[in-house]
């Protein structure tokens, strides 16, 4: 971990991000001491903003640790860490796992600092709300830690002097802490906030619903059937009667990041990315696009699997909301000048699209030279670098005159409905599970096909299919498969990297002493810095 002195130094220099709404503006604090500055409302607000800014640090890298090694994407480039992509060579030296572990604990210490100073700052109207916001962010980080690493160290106070050894607290105690923290903040946080992007009661309810849902599967760490009932009730509370009224495409529409279905997001704006890094979540999905006039830098690194490309029904508009079914020249022409950008490729996939290609081409002079590339095996061929639909959810624009970074969504209403569905299913209320799934599917339906998209029954496999269709590329799939115990089952069939190893007679998940690589390894750097005997996860011993 960083020393407390270095953490204070970074915060004083102003790591707080500038959001679209302006509530996280950077401020130069000069030579003011931390004690004096954080004693004022303005100073304490800056410290809270620093806790929000750590979200950028956690999610800034190319999202291999969140998205590789699932049934939705496979490794198509040498820069993807092979250990994350196919598990066999995943070791405690993996740099992406180390970054996640280290950055989460650094971020927790900044949250601990904000909480430590909360009883030293001057009283102001929003102080209790700000404290609840920071506690929610910290609980969210511990939820990421316990899901990825299992037993982890609970550090709930600001570290003000060197500590040379830590103990790993049981995952059951970590879950108890997270639940206690979020339950407390729900009673304090407002229903809404003037600044888009701040934590609200609905955000905490969404997170806590997922915590209960996750623990419900983990009976060895305190989970029980009652957790699913709690998760369903909390998810419904977070939904708050709000329907899914936007089209799926609108959720990720250019410059529509602050839309009504986003409960919580990491916000980005041009001014805020001048001195701090933007995320790299648009880069890895390909196809290869690196022209100076294209406004993007993409590489075919995490390639969609055949399973993902073929998962969508003809009437499901989430395919076109997730993937770019045209490729314009330049690439960002589809965002910035769609009426006047030549279409280089068109990717039809439904029966109607395949039948109407002649009419489609004739509809615009921008399509006269278009290569029509219908769905077949070349879409998911690992050697195909340029000719397949791009995952577009988080496309950025990087041009001299336009700098735009799409926000990253940490909680949105479509997922809240699916959390409720999964929880109701396991709580024994299949009817309510179907109702929540159908709300999501009706929104996804092409106009006039809503009734045909409804289903009469669901099981866990179907809900996970819905989560794939709704949430592909949003950094949740590994956690979904790990939570439900489906990680090995699904990837050994649907991920070609993992399937080839398994079909050759080697189980890529099998680690030391017969243990499976379901959790991430504790980084070697953390173990080496501990003066005691900090235990490794069993599969990596």
N, C-alpha and C positions, 0 to 999 in steps of 0.2 A: 504493500500500500504506500501511497505518498505520505510523507510526514505531514503533521498538522501544519507546520510552518509553511510548507510548499502549497498546501491547500488554501490557506489564508492568502498567500501571495497571489495565487491565480485568481481568487475571487476578487481581491482588491484591485487587480488589474482590469477586472470587468469581463468575466466570461459570460455574463448574462446575454441571452440572445435577444434580437429585435424581432418581434412577431409582426404579422400583418396588422394586428390591432394596436401595436405599439406599447403593450403593457410590460414588455421585457426589454426596454431600451437600455443600451449600454451607458455607463456613466464613469467618467474618470474621477477617481477618488483622491488623487494626489497623494499627499503624505499623511492623510488621516489614519489614525490607528483603528484597528478593527473594533476594539472595545468602545471607543467614542462613536465611531460611525454606526455600528449596529445597535447602539442605544437610541438612535433616532428612528422615526417611522420610515423615512426615505432609505436609510441604511439597511434597516431590516427587510424592507421590500426588496432591496437589491440582493440580499442573501437568499430570500425565497426564490427570486428569479434565477439565481445561480443553481438552485436545486432543479428547477425546470430545465435549465440549459444542459444539465448532465444527460438528459434524454437524448440529446443530439450525439453525445459522446458514445453512448451505448449502441445507437443505431446507425452511426455514421459509416462504418465499413461496408464494402460489398457483402450482401447478406448471406454468405455461404453458411455460417453457423446456424442461421434461422431456416434456410431453404434447401440446402443440399442434403442428399441422402434420404429423400422421401420417394413416394410413388408418383409425384407430380413432375419432378425435374431430375434429369440425370447429367452426369459430367460430360461436357463436350469440349473442354479446353484444359490444357495442362496447368493453367493457373488456379483451377479449382482444387482445393486441398483434397487429395485422394482419400485421406482418412475420414473426412466428413462426408465424402461422396459415397463411399462403399464400406467403411467401418473396419475392414481387415487390418489396415495399417494405422488406425487411430491410436495415438499414443499420448502420454502426458506432456509431450513436447510440442503438441499442436499449437501454433501461434494464435489462431483464431479463437480457440477455446481459452487460451491464456488471456487474450484481450478481453473477452466477455467476462471472465471471472474477475480480473483485475479492475476493469472499468466499473463493474457493478459495485464492488467494494469501495472504490474511490468515490463513486456517486453517493453511496450510503453515508460515507463520512461527511460529505457536504450537507446532506440532509440532517445528519446528527448535529452538525455545527449550527444549522438554522434552528433546530429544536433546542439546542443548548443556550442560544442567545435569546430565546423567546421569553424567558422570565427576567431578562435584563434590559429589554428595550422598553421604550415609553409606551404606555397604553394607547391604542388607537382603535377605531371602530372595527376594522377588519382583522384584527390580530388573531382572534380565535379561528377565523376562517383560514387565514394563512397557515397557521400551525396545522390545521386539519389537512390542508393541501399537501404540505410537506410530508406528513405522516402517511398519506395515501401513496405518494410517490415512493417513499421508502418501502412500504409494504409491497408495492408492485415490483420493486427490485428484488426483494426477498422471495417473491413468488417465482420470478425468473430463475433465481439461484436454486431454490429447492426442486423445481422441475428439471433443471439441467444437471444438477450435481448431487441431489439427495440431501444427506446430512451436511449442513454447512454451519459456519460459525455465526452466531447472532451477536452483532455488535450494535448495541442500542444507545451507547453514550459516545460523546466526542472523545477521541483518543488524544490526550494532552501530554502524554509521556510515553516513552518507548515501551512496547510490550513485545517480548521475544518469543512467546509461544501462545498458541490458541488451541482450543478444543473444538471439535466438530459437534454441534448440537444435533440431537436426533431430528429427523425430518418431522416427526410428530410435533415436537416443540416449535419448530419453525412454522408449521401450519397454524398451531395455536396462536402464536404471536401475530401472524398475518391476519387471522380472523379477528383477534381482539382489537388490533389497530383499526381495521376497516370498519368493524362494527361501531367503534367509538367515533370515527370520522363521519359516518353516515348521519349520526345525530347532530352534527355541527354544520356540515357543508350545506350551502344553499342549493335550491333546485336548479338555479341558473346563475351565471355570472356575466357581468357586463363585458368582460374581456374574453373573447373566444379563445379557447385553448386552456383556460384554467380548469382545474379539477372541480367537479360538482358532485352533488349527492348521487346523481345517476351514474357518474363514472365509477364512484366507489361501489355502488350496488352492482354494476356490471362486473367489475374486477372480483368482488367478493362472491358473486354467483359462480364465476369460473373457478375460484379457489375451492369452494364447496364441491363443485362438480368434479374437479380433479382429485380432491381428497377422497371423494366417495368411492372411487375405484381402488384406492390405496388402503386396503383394510389393515395392512401391517403397520401403518402409520396413523391410525386413529380414524380411518374412513369407515363410514357405515351408511346404511340405506337412508338414514335421516338426513345425510348431507345432500342427497339428491332432492329431497323435499325443500330444504333450505335454498338450494341453488335455483330451483324453479320459481319459488316465491320472490327471490331477489331479482332474478332476470325479469320477471313480470313487473316488479317495481321499477326497474331501470327502463323498461319499455314505456311505462307510464301511460298506456293507452295510445301511444303514437303509432300510426300506421306507416307503412313503407310507401310513401307517396311519390318519391322521385323515380324516374327511370333509372335502370342500373347504370347506363352510360353517364348520366348526370352526376353520379356520386364521384366519379373520377374526372369529370370534365375539366378542361383547361381553365384555370383561374376560378374554379368553383370549389376550392378546398374547404371553405368555411360553410358547408351546406348543413341543412337541418338534420341530416341523419348521422353526422359525425359527432360522437359524444366526446371524444378526446383525441387530440392529434399533436404531433410534433410540428410546429409551424416554422416556415421558412419564408424569407423575403429577401429581395436583392440586397438591401442595405445590411441585413444581418449575416449574409454569407461572404461579405468582403474580408472580414478578419477572423472568421471561424468557418470550418469546413461544412459544405453541404453534404447531404447523404449521397450514397452511391448505389441506390436501389434501382435505378433505371439501367445501369450499365450491363448487368450480367445476363440479361434475358435474350440478347441478340434480336435480329440477325446482325451480322457484322456491318456496322455503319461508322465510318471514321472520316468522312469528308469534311473539310473545313466549312463548307456552306450548309451542311446538314443540320447543324445546331444540336447535335447529340454525339455522344461517344459510346457506342454499343459493341459488345463482343458476345459471340455465341459461346457462353460459358455454362450456364444452367439451361439446358435445352428441355422444352416440354416433352413429356413422355407420350407415347401412343395413347395410353390410358387417359391422360388429361385432354389431349386434342379430340378424342372421340367420346368424351363423357357427356357432352351437351346434346340435348334433343334439338330437333330442327326448330322448334318454336321457342327455344330458350335464348333470349337476347343477351344473356350473360357472356356467351362466347364473344360476340362483337363488342361487348363492354369491357372484356378482359384483353382480347387480342385485336390487333390492328389488321382488319381483313383486306386492307389495301396498303400499298407502300408507295408513297409519293416521292417525287424528286423536286426539291430536297426532302429529306425525311420529315422535318418539322412543318412542311407545307400543309399537312393534314390538319395541323393546329392553327397555323398563322395565316394561311391563304388557301383554304381548301378549294375555292372555286377556280383558282388559276394555277394550280400545281399539277403538272402531268402525273398521271398514275402509272408507275412503273410495273407494279404487280397487283393482281386481284386474286384473292384466295376464297373462292366459293366452297361451301361445305354442305349446305342443305340441298334437298332435292329441288326446291324451287330455284335456288341460286344456280345450281348446276344446269338447270333447264333454260335459264333466262340469260345466259352469258352474252348472247348476241344483242339482246335488247339492252342489257346493262352497258355494253360498250357503246352502243349508239346514243345513249342518253347524254353524253357529254363529249365535246371535242378533246378534253383532257385525257380521254380513255382510248384514243385512236391507236396508240402504239403499245397499249398495256399487254403485258404477258399474263395470260390467265393460267393460274397454277392451282388446280383443284386439289382437294384433300386426297392424299394417298400416302404411301409409305415414305416418300421423299420428305414429307413435312417433319418426320421424326427420325430421319437418317442423321447419324452423328457427324457424317462428313459434309452435310449440307450447311453451309455457313451463311447463306444470304437469302434463300428462297423458302421462307416459311413465315407465318404470321407472328409479328412481334407482340410480346406481352407489354401492354402500353400503360398500365395503371399508374405508374409513377414516372412517366416520361418528363424529363426536364428540357428546358430550352437554354442553350448556351451560345448565344450570338453576341456580337459586340454591342448591339443596340437593344437586345432583349435578354434578360437574365431571369429565368424562372425555375424554381425548384419546387416540385410538387410536395405538399405536406405528406407525412407518413401518418396513417390512421392507426391509433392504438386501441380504440374502441369505437365501433359503429353499430348502428341499430340492427342492420341485417344479421350481424353475428349474435347480438343479444337474443334475437328470436331463436336462433339455432342453439344457443346455450340453453334456453328454456325448453326447447324441444327435446334435447338430449337428456336434460334433467327430469322432465316429466316421464320420458320413456322408462328411465331406471327407477323412478318413484312409483311405477305401476299405473300411470295414467296415460295410456296410449292415445286416448282421444284428444287430450290437450296437446300431446306431442304432434299429432297429425295437424291440428289446427295451427300450431306455430310454424311448422314446415310449409303448410299451404299458403300462409301469408307471404313467405319468402318466394315461393314458386309463382304465385299469382303476379307478383311484381316483376318477376323475370320473364313472364310470358309475352310473346308478341301480341300486339293489339288484336282482340277478338278471340284469342286462344286461351284465356285465363282458366276457363272451366276444364279444358282438356289437360292443363298442366297440374291440376289438383290430383292428389293421391288419396287412397282410402286407408292405407296402413303404412307404417314405417318400422324399420328395425335399425340397429346401430349402424350397420353397413350402409344403409340408405342415407342416414343422417350424415355420415362421413362423406358420402358422395355429394350431398348438398353443400357441405362445408367446402369441398374441393371446388365445386362450381361457383360458389359465392365468394370464396376467400383466396383463390389461387394467387400466389405471389406475395401475400401480405404477411409472411413470416410466421404463420401459425401452424403449418402442416406437421412439422416435426413434433411439436408439442401435442397436437391432436393425436397423432399415432402413438406417441409415447404414453399419453394419458390413458388411452383406450386399450392398450396392449396389442395394437395392430401393427406396430412398426416392422417387426420381422416378417409377419405374414404377408403384408401388402407389398413391401419392397422386394421380397424374393421372387415375386411374380411380375410386378409392374415396372420395376426399375432395371433397365438392361445391364447396368454396371453390376448391381448386386446379384441379379439373376444369373449372369454368366459365371460368377464366382461360385454361387451356390450349386448351379447345374454341373459344374466341374467337380463337385464332391467336397468342397470346402465351405463351411459355414462362416461367412465373413463377420458375423456378430460374436462368434465364440472367442472369448478372451481367456485370461489366466484362470487356472484351476476350475475349469468348467463353467465359469461365470460369463454372462452375456453383456455385450456393450450397449446397454440400454441407457445408462447414465453417461454423461461426459466424464473424462478423467479430470482429477484435480491437477492443475498445472504443476509441472516440476518446479517452477520458480517459487510457487507458494510453499511447497514442501521444503525446498532448500533454504528458504528464509526463516523457517520456523525452527527454533532451537530445540523443540521437543520432537515427538514422533507423530507428526500430523498424518493421519491415515489416508491412504489412497482408496479409491473405489475398487472393489474386489476384482473386476475384470481387467484391471490395469496393473495389478501388483507384480 
